Amino acid sequence: MSKGALLFAFNSPKYNYYEMAVATAKRINHFLNIPVTLVTDSESLPEQQLYTFDTVVITDADKTNKRDWGLWYNKGRYRAYQLSPYDETILLDTDYMVNSNKLLKTFELPTDFCCHDTTSYLMYPNAGQEALSANGFNTLWATAVTFKKTKRVEQIFNSLEMIQQNFRHYANIHGFISSTFRNDYGLTLATRMVNGHTMPKEDIIPWNLLHIGNKTTVHKNSNDEFNTEYTVMFDNWTRGKIRKEYITIKDTDFHVMIKENFMELISE
Amino acid sequence: MDTKTLITEAKARFNHNSAKAYLKDKYDSKFIVADQAGLWRANLETINFLNASTDEQVILIDTFNNPVKINRPDLLQKLNDTYKNTMEEWYNEWVELEKKR
């Protein structure tokens, strides 16, 4: 059974996702010891490549999505099933900072598909969980998904495609805003659909996805390429004043939501 | 700028509550063990039950709520090792954290 990781990276006018993918791929190789396949478009791929991926799949980016900060080429994630050359795949966001071999545990789980349904935010110990809408389902996270090539998993990704193509319709039904396509929302609905509108525990990674959120920045404690120790700074606003707080973390994977911060972490 | 200078210049204070929550989150996940077609948590309840039983095979409900027939000594060994190693690491990191101001 072949195992590997799959990254999608389409450069936007604002962010170089290819560079993020290279840094993440190196860390995947180092900590997880598995090969990495990149899905990208010819515009994102530089002439002089910085790293040799196991496979590079060139495809067209769907450039029809945008966020508050600009264009966001995140569509087409449903193709992961079809494009992955591996029997067992970890599908990761490029801004996921791998610092341990923890994700390997997802290969051992007795299931063919799993993703996160709960998150924690560093420096926000009591943060709530995100839901599709006020009375909607709790969101699943497409940040890290492990899957095997089975009929059921194929159906999940086919459903994700259908939801992406009819996102406004599903947004109307579930009461969320449709202006920005989110894979998290698509995956939540697709997984539920294929499971008969239920959410089996087997499809959930049994630990929290760790986010670095707003007002929080991460700084690496050394410039080693595979550094695993970080200082997390937080601006705590109290009575109109900022009080700076920090903690230190080590050997912990995390997802950096602020792309500028991620770029800073991977810079030499 | 290195992180020590950054902390000093920003007059940042170590947040013990956040650090404690982070450690709990980090180590909680390390108690999870996939074995014998089930998913287990190396907690005291499960370890004590396996320890108290004398049968070679027992049926346990795993964390997915599925009944799984398991080889008791093998699972006990695995959960014991996981529990000890994880608690050791957690304790060491906690002691380090306690020193910070």
Boltz contact constraints between the chains, C-beta under 6 A:
constraints:
  - contact:
      token1: [A, 108]
      token2: [B, 34]
      max_distance: 6.0
  - contact:
      token1: [A, 109]
      token2: [B, 34]
      max_distance: 6.0
  - contact:
      token1: [A, 110]
      token2: [B, 37]
      max_distance: 6.0
  - contact:
      token1: [A, 120]
      token2: [B, 25]
      max_distance: 6.0
  - contact:
      token1: [A, 123]
      token2: [B, 18]
      max_distance: 6.0
  - contact:
      token1: [A, 125]
      token2: [B, 18]
      max_distance: 6.0
  - contact:
      token1: [A, 125]
      token2: [B, 21]
      max_distance: 6.0
  - contact:
      token1: [A, 201]
      token2: [B, 64]
      max_distance: 6.0
  - contact:
      token1: [A, 202]
      token2: [B, 64]
      max_distance: 6.0
  - contact:
      token1: [A, 206]
      token2: [B, 32]
      max_distance: 6.0
  - contact:
      token1: [A, 207]
      token2: [B, 29]
      max_distance: 6.0
  - contact:
      token1: [A, 208]
      token2: [B, 25]
      max_distance: 6.0
  - contact:
      token1: [A, 219]
      token2: [B, 3]
      max_distance: 6.0
  - contact:
      token1: [A, 221]
      token2: [B, 3]
      max_distance: 6.0
  - contact:
      token1: [A, 231]
      token2: [B, 3]
      max_distance: 6.0
  - contact:
      token1: [A, 244]
      token2: [B, 10]
      max_distance: 6.0
  - contact:
      token1: [A, 244]
      token2: [B, 12]
      max_distance: 6.0
  - contact:
      token1: [A, 245]
      token2: [B, 12]
      max_distance: 6.0
  - contact:
      token1: [A, 245]
      token2: [B, 13]
      max_distance: 6.0
  - contact:
      token1: [A, 245]
      token2: [B, 15]
      max_distance: 6.0
  - contact:
      token1: [A, 246]
      token2: [B, 7]
      max_distance: 6.0
  - contact:
      token1: [A, 246]
      token2: [B, 12]
      max_distance: 6.0
  - contact:
      token1: [A, 247]
      token2: [B, 15]
      max_distance: 6.0
  - contact:
      token1: [A, 247]
      token2: [B, 18]
      max_distance: 6.0
  - contact:
      token1: [A, 247]
      token2: [B, 19]
      max_distance: 6.0
  - contact:
      token1: [A, 252]
      token2: [B, 26]
      max_distance: 6.0
